[in-house]
Amino acid sequence: MRPIRALIDHAALAHNYARAKALALGARAFAVVKADAYGHGLMQVNAALPQVDGFATLEFESALALRDAGRTEPLLLLEGAFSIAEVCEAARRDIWIAVHDDASLARIEQAALPAPLGVFVKFNTGMNRLGFAPARAAEVLARLSACAGVTVRAVMAHFATADDEVRGISWQMARFDAEPALAGLPQSLANSAALIDFPAVHRDWVRPGIMLYGATPFAHRSAASLGLRAAMTLESELIAVQSLRAGEVVGYGATFTAEHDMRIGVVACGYADGYPRHAPNGTPVVVDGVVTRLVGRVSMDMLTVDLTDVPAAGVGSAVQLWGAQLPVDVVASAAGTIGYELLTAVTMRVPRIAL
Ligand SMILES: *Cc1c(COP(=O)(O)O)cnc(C)c1O
């Protein structure tokens, strides 16, 4: 079998959720598991977190899978239901749904509900993606309370710059707190960054995602400094070794030229596994426990690394692309992106193995 795999550290997931709960003080915390639990595998997280206050996701099938797995906690669909049939199915399976605009509200009003339905009403405080204008709160809440069987479980909003130490959240909170109809209801506002930095907005339900997976929501603070542990280690092996003479090149486009005679390791990992093709020469990679560097262009199924500082490495040597020894955030930063993107990009062909 091809040696690439993603090790999923259940103890790290449990540690990170406990860390989120400790930071949340009294608030309840949804474990955000959209995008197949940020690439870790929904059922891995289901197994790792036997005790959570709830799960939040976007994909209807993920919520159904959690119910089918026997989870009885609150489940929330962050983008709501996309049809009247889904509204009814959500009610039947006791899955809460976000309602964020006139069309999603109309679907709830028109549904012949087979069972009670819980909703989170989303308000737009400046992100300008989803949500009603806060000034419409009284009207929207009145329309929902006129729907038999519908219970508003909370009002919610989402921050655009909670991870930005300068811009922060006060500009959005000013709009939220200025609307009297939003006071007095349970509230859900905070993503990981706001949960970590702004205790005043924890309110009733927090929604940590990235921190559960042991990556940082911040550009300039490491996951370790936040007390988090990497939940995924993406590892593979060297499947070949090349000896290059000074002046020789490696890979498509010949983007790396050997500065001196050197050994190059060929790793069974490429962009079809989710490793970013745009990672440049010098991106860190761990071989046999030693941090070395990517050289040459990442191809579909392989990438190549400098073995100068790992003279004993050979075919079969262990390679870590990111994880326990090399934070995904460091690799992401070298590649000009964020940990979120790398974690969620790991493809289906990479087996997720419980650690
Ligand atoms: C993804 C998401 C979150 C989690 O955000 P993190 O930055 O990963 O903590 C919270 N709320 C909503 C609405 C989301 O879509």
The ligand as an ORCA input file, in Angstrom:
! r2SCAN-3c Opt
* xyz 0 1
  C     -16.530     27.516     10.312
  C     -17.359     28.296     11.236
  C     -16.970     28.452     12.579
  C     -15.650     27.947     13.116
  O     -14.623     28.875     12.799
  P     -13.114     28.634     13.282
  O     -12.386     29.837     12.836
  O     -12.647     27.396     12.562
  O     -13.164     28.454     14.744
  C     -17.829     29.123     13.423
  N     -19.008     29.628     12.970
  C     -19.402     29.507     11.690
  C     -20.695     30.086     11.254
  C     -18.599     28.840     10.780
  O     -18.994     28.719      9.513
*
